[in-house]
């Protein structure tokens, strides 16, 4: 069986209310869907998902669609979809990075492979290590009072770990954390995500003041390129430091490990190039004794399902740390492109956990009417 055709489409779905973080304000999920058709009739679905405001990558939906159409598709057409390493090497020979574009192709390949053999993708990724994934919920930057109210609501829904966005107004970050901690009590884990907002000495000062409120860790406190600065922060505070924007590929993760710049690796399937490359990054983290979490980005249910398949099949992501990418999207988009979407009610029913949606491949079915409803027409 061979790949016969690739199709792509940009889809833009608004959120219910603006989602604020240090890089900017999210008003919609704008992602690229990928269809890979095999000559036997099977079709795999993938998704290349993004973070607005330059938060992770130079790639955009508008640059990614033609990248896949004109550069990556010719490397995949005619190939056996099961030859995943060969396909990745061919894509790398065509363009050196563009990891988000490659992730859209990669996810569609895993969905296609699973459909061909009638098995869920997690079985092809190493099998199920643990069927359930602990979920986290990420709080948009807002007033301390509103963030505390939102935190209490989500813990009542079953979330045992919350992520508090900080960094847009450093002077108020300590008060935000204080109010959230008071609202949810001591039994809920609180993580902080600065999205590169501080410089090293500032990060050290602020984190030290925050430590009395017992944050589980602080993510990406300084600029992604400043690994020496992040190492300085990591060695100066008691709170663990997590990397996100700074880890995109195996070489960046190797540098983080060598510099001891982070205690945790946040793997986001899209920014890390798809499931295949994410498994390699998890293996590096395992060799270094560093736990992983599975981040979400602004991902439709296609990408969310991919996160779940990765998490349940990867021991390094099953170390008692919740993962936002496996949970319903915290940014509260108004709709999705699939016929089945896990909701906050699913998290409540499973006491803070989710599982993969049953089915071959990624286990998702596309709602064609919604794709056309939210599709961006190319100029």
Secondary structure, DSSP 8 states (H G I E B T S, - for coil): --EEEEEEEEEEEEEEEEEEETTEEEEEEEEEEEEEEETTS-EEEEEE-B-STTSS-S--HHHHHHHIIIIIHHHHTTS-TT-HHHHHHHHHHH-S--HHHHHHHHHHHHHHHHHHHT-BHHHHTT--S-S-EEBEEEE-S--HHHHHHHHHHHHHTT--EEEEE--TTHHHHHHHHHHHHHHH-SSSEEEEE-TT-S-HHHHHHHHHHHGGG--SEEE--S-TT-HHHHHHHHHH-SSEEEESTT--SHHHHHHHHHHT--SEEEE-TTTTTSHHHHHHHHHHHHHHT-EEEE---B--HHHHHHHHHHHHT-GGG-SS--BGGGSS-TT-BS--SBS----HHHHHHTTTEE---SSSBT---B-HHHHHHHB----
